[in-house]
């Protein structure tokens, strides 16, 4: 005669709570697909560029992206440069270079804040 084994496992209330919490977790990707949120981000970037950057600094960013020549040829004013720049940065095909530029700019700012390293940063 074969031995038969079985086990009884009680339902774990903690596991159920964790599963419910996972369902309630905020889904950031769905948020980005929301048109109004994307438009709000664009508007906030436009305001940031208009308020906190000079035309020279904006052109430096555009030069990093390789689009400065086009802007200079068309003689864009500051508002047009900002709009063009935000459109460029919002294009999914440009996410890699935009991320890299923001990362490099962050490191430059950090180096400029350091007492020792700021003398080596020419910016």
HELIX and SHEET records of a PDB file:
HELIX    1   1 UNK A   13  UNK A   24  1                                  12    
HELIX    2   2 UNK A   28  UNK A   33  1                                   6    
HELIX    3   3 UNK A   35  UNK A   52  1                                  18    
HELIX    4   4 UNK A   55  UNK A   65  1                                  11    
HELIX    5   5 UNK A   68  UNK A   73  1                                   6    
HELIX    6   6 UNK A   78  UNK A   90  1                                  13    
HELIX    7   7 UNK A   92  UNK A   94  5                                   3    
HELIX    8   8 UNK A   95  UNK A  113  1                                  19    
HELIX    9   9 UNK A  117  UNK A  120  5                                   4    
END                                                                             
